[in-house]
Amino acid sequence: MQWLRAWWRIIRLGARVLALALSAPAYAPRFRRLVLARIYLGTAPLLLWFTVLSSLLGLVIIRIVVVTATSYGLSQYALQMVVRVLVLELIPLTAAIFVALRVALPDSGETAALRARGVLHEHTRAGVERLVREVAPRVAAGVFAVVALAAVSGVVTLILAYLTIYGFVGGGLAQYTRTVGHVFHPSVTLVFVLKTFFLSLAVGLIPVGSALYDAPQRRSRSSMEIRVLVRLFLVILLIEAVSLVGNYY
């Protein structure tokens, strides 16, 4: 029952943040500045490094796929394999894990510290205001960071795939756009968008919600972070499994 109650509170926190995002107070100048500051601090320091690392890894995978497909006489399928493996599967998953380790876990530690000081009580007006002011921007930062990193890295990977396969010429653009458009079928695109959204929502909500609602225990901070990571990775694995079923079955 305690496990179910913790999950229910995390889901309720997500509903409250979504309701706040659709309400007028979320667009007040003061609250908007808080959200934008959190989004900037959660995304800007990671964007360049993640894009560079994903590009280097993408180049290696693209080269391996192209050489292997050519050696077996399947070069016409190389681009489809690259787009499916990298853009549809690996990049959103890697972005979610990267943001979870670099942004969500530190935010959950800060939330736990605020909770320990007793400033996030939901039974008082000041506690509710502090909850909105401290928690909602952190959730928004995690969601936006995953989406931004996945989108930018996906575009860069598509450009690198074209340059690797066709070179610095425009003659292969028509074939390239036709192949990529064939991969991004409407149903596949819908699954990809939903997967990225739910991954970002899990990364934004679960660490902060766990720090906010889990029963306090006399354990070290590292054990709390491991517990949060296990919970988050299980949800990420479930989302990835559902997206694979939706795309290939």
SULJO-V57643 format. One record per backbone hydrogen bond with DSSP energy under -1.0 kcal/mol. CO is the residue of the C=O (numbers start at 1). NH is the residue of the N-H. E is the energy in kcal/mol with one decimal. If there is no record, write none. Layout:
((CO,NH,E) (CO,NH,E))
//
This chain:
((1,5,-2.6) (2,6,-2.1) (3,7,-1.9) (4,8,-2.5) (5,9,-2.1) (6,10,-1.8) (7,11,-2.5) (8,12,-2.5) (9,13,-2.3) (10,14,-2.1) (11,15,-2.1) (12,16,-2.3) (13,17,-2.5) (14,18,-2.4) (15,19,-2.5) (16,20,-2.3) (17,21,-2.3) (18,22,-1.3) (20,23,-1.3) (24,27,-2.0) (25,28,-1.5) (28,32,-2.9) (29,33,-2.0) (30,34,-1.5) (31,35,-2.3) (32,36,-2.7) (33,37,-2.3) (34,38,-2.1) (35,39,-2.6) (36,40,-2.4) (37,41,-2.5) (38,42,-2.0) (39,43,-1.6) (40,44,-1.9) (43,47,-1.9) (46,50,-2.9) (47,51,-2.1) (48,52,-2.5) (49,53,-2.7) (50,54,-2.9) (51,55,-2.0) (52,56,-2.3) (53,57,-2.6) (54,58,-2.5) (55,59,-2.6) (56,60,-1.8) (57,61,-2.3) (58,62,-3.1) (59,63,-2.4) (60,64,-2.2) (61,65,-2.7) (62,66,-2.8) (63,67,-2.5) (64,68,-2.4) (65,69,-2.8) (66,70,-2.4) (67,71,-2.2) (68,72,-1.3) (69,74,-3.7) (70,73,-1.4) (74,77,-1.9) (75,78,-1.1) (77,81,-2.1) (78,82,-2.3) (79,83,-2.6) (80,84,-2.5) (81,85,-2.7) (82,86,-2.6) (83,88,-2.0) (85,90,-2.5) (86,91,-2.9) (89,93,-1.3) (90,94,-3.0) (91,95,-2.6) (92,96,-2.1) (93,97,-2.1) (94,98,-2.6) (95,99,-2.5) (96,100,-2.1) (97,101,-2.1) (98,102,-2.2) (99,103,-2.7) (99,104,-2.2) (100,105,-2.1) (103,107,-2.0) (104,108,-2.3) (105,109,-2.0) (106,110,-2.1) (107,111,-2.4) (108,112,-2.4) (109,113,-2.0) (110,114,-2.2) (111,115,-2.4) (112,116,-2.4) (113,117,-1.6) (114,119,-1.9) (115,118,-1.3) (124,128,-2.2) (125,129,-2.3) (126,130,-2.4) (127,131,-2.3) (128,132,-2.4) (129,133,-2.4) (130,134,-2.4) (131,135,-2.6) (135,139,-2.3) (136,140,-2.5) (137,141,-2.1) (138,142,-2.1) (139,143,-2.3) (140,144,-2.6) (141,145,-2.3) (142,146,-1.8) (143,147,-1.9) (144,148,-2.9) (145,149,-2.6) (146,150,-2.3) (147,151,-2.5) (148,152,-2.6) (149,153,-2.2) (150,154,-2.0) (151,155,-2.1) (152,156,-2.4) (153,157,-2.4) (154,158,-2.1) (155,159,-2.0) (156,160,-2.5) (157,161,-2.5) (158,162,-1.9) (159,163,-2.4) (160,164,-2.4) (161,165,-2.1) (162,166,-3.1) (167,169,-1.4) (170,173,-1.3) (172,176,-2.5) (173,177,-2.8) (174,178,-2.0) (175,179,-2.3) (176,180,-2.7) (177,181,-2.4) (178,182,-1.7) (179,183,-1.9) (180,184,-2.6) (183,185,-2.1) (185,189,-3.2) (186,190,-2.2) (187,191,-2.2) (188,192,-2.5) (189,193,-2.6) (190,194,-2.5) (191,195,-2.6) (192,196,-2.4) (193,197,-2.4) (194,198,-2.7) (195,199,-2.5) (196,200,-2.3) (197,201,-2.4) (198,202,-2.4) (199,203,-2.3) (200,204,-2.3) (201,205,-2.4) (202,206,-2.0) (205,209,-3.5) (206,210,-2.6) (207,211,-2.0) (208,212,-1.6) (209,213,-2.3) (210,214,-2.2) (217,219,-2.1) (220,224,-1.4) (221,225,-2.2) (222,226,-2.2) (223,227,-2.1) (224,228,-2.2) (225,229,-2.6) (226,230,-2.5) (227,231,-2.0) (228,232,-2.6) (229,233,-3.1) (230,234,-1.9) (231,235,-1.5) (232,236,-2.5) (233,237,-2.6) (234,238,-2.0) (235,239,-2.6) (236,240,-2.5) (237,241,-2.3) (238,242,-2.4) (239,243,-2.2) (240,244,-2.1) (241,245,-2.1) (242,246,-2.3) (243,247,-1.9) (244,248,-2.3) (245,249,-1.5))
//
